[in-house]
Amino acid sequence: MSEPGVEEVDLLVVGGGKAGKSLAMDRAGAGWRVAMVERDKIGGTCINVACIPTKALVGSARTLLSARGAAMMGVEVDGEASVSLEGLRRHEASVVGGMVAAHEQMFARSGMDFILGTARFVAERTVAITGRVGASRVVRGEHVLVNTGTTPAVPALAGIDEADVWDSEAILRLDRLPETLLILGGGYVGCEFASMFAVFGSRVTLLQSGGQVLSREDPDVAAQVAEILTAQGVDVRLGARARAVRRDAGGGEVVVSLEDGSQVRGEELLVATGRAPVTSGLGLDLAGVAVTERGFVVVDDHLRTKAERVWAAGDVAGSPQFTHASWNDFRILKANLTGGEAVTTGRLVPYTVFVTPELARIGLSETEAEAQGRRVKVARIPVAAIPRAKTLHETVGAWKAVVDAETDLILGAALLGHGAGEVISAVQLAMLGGLTYQQVRDAPLTHPTMGEGLNILFDALDAGEPQRPNTEPAPVRARGRPPQ
């Protein structure tokens, strides 16, 4: 029997990210009573302040590069192509606004109770919700999903809180295109914004504390990405550990003091040093939900928390921080809520870093495979070896695949170059299907396409000494703004 003032539902979703909104719509469509609470981003982080707006702007940067290189393709363009700040804002707003509106319609059609407000657990599977207009409700779910995501993390540096710096969400407001931009952090987010803003015309300095950008990647792959960024005009500084941050009086330049005693100045500073889980203030302890020392929700491979019939998914549950991983979490949850036994163990999650050209990755890197004690063969080709790349004058980059020397199965791949994010899906399907590298090598792939490069890549394993990666950045320099 329901308690007075407590609304009962079959499924309560706290946080409307990819997994949460997908499960809420699916179960509402199946006739469940569903309530979903979202604090402020209709459709979740991805479409509002992450994947979608950033990739829309990456598209703008690439369009600018194409316009600058039009003559190479035999196309005459009057005047020099340039970027319009107001135009970028309109483009970003139209893409994001259109997707938010579509989500509002999908939520309404599903039949769920969509609540814009802030939820806090007050008991097992029970939350108190404060709406935007101050109205409050108490809702209990037979099943509960925590899907609150992550937020940009700010490192504990002296003065940083007072320096009015940007994070990966604030920079998307496009208040200005700074003449000089400092970026703290050479991971995926830092490299993407470095490439983008360099193309837009900012003089970018990328400060990375470690010995390479993209610390999870093989050193040779990371070095190629750094060379491409340098060719686009980015000042890549490795081993640059920040000690303190301040902004000059009167809203002047940002100054980053490094541990070696030097200082770096810029009009703005983007902090891109990772993301933190959104669990503080949720009252998870009152729900019996455990969290790690870093604040991520503890789940098993079924995405169950320590509390009965309480689940967690997406970034906040420690899943790989990609929207497609969260969408896969939804499929696992749906199966487990409807009598199945789906798990996250062993799933193969690719990703793409949207520098220009992009880096797509899947499976084991060469370094990881060797650390596991595997005997491997490594295939390498320059992107310039792919006919389609030549037709497009997009020959910068290199492809690399790691193959098990005993079984000939593909263990992983790192594709750096034009269209790599599309081609990696073919590698993923080959790996899921248990294909040997010879089966991919011998498949009659469409010519001329970038996907055909997989034939050429795996041919390299049988051609004696593999071709070495092309690290010449000149084609990028020719199409973009020259290095400063």
TAGICOR-V636196 format. One record per run of one state. SS is the DSSP state (H for helix, E for strand, L for the rest). FROM is the first residue (numbers start at 1). TO is the last residue. Records with the same first field share a line. If there is no record, write none. Layout:
SS = FROM-TO + FROM-TO
This chain:
L = 1-5 + 15-17 + 30-33 + 39-44 + 50-50 + 69-69 + 74-84 + 111-112 + 124-125 + 132-135 + 147-149 + 153-157 + 159-159 + 163-165 + 167-169 + 174-179 + 185-187 + 201-202 + 209-218 + 232-234 + 239-241 + 248-253 + 259-262 + 267-267 + 272-274 + 278-283 + 288-290 + 292-296 + 298-303 + 305-309 + 313-314 + 318-322 + 338-350 + 354-358 + 364-365 + 372-375 + 386-386 + 393-396 + 405-408 + 417-419 + 433-435 + 443-452 + 463-469 + 471-473 + 480-484
E = 6-14 + 34-38 + 113-123 + 126-131 + 136-146 + 150-152 + 158-158 + 166-166 + 180-184 + 203-208 + 235-238 + 242-247 + 254-258 + 263-266 + 268-271 + 275-277 + 291-291 + 297-297 + 304-304 + 310-312 + 351-353 + 359-363 + 376-382 + 397-404 + 409-416 + 436-436 + 470-470
H = 18-29 + 45-49 + 51-68 + 70-73 + 85-110 + 160-162 + 170-173 + 188-200 + 219-231 + 284-287 + 315-317 + 323-337 + 366-371 + 383-385 + 387-392 + 420-432 + 437-442 + 453-462 + 474-479
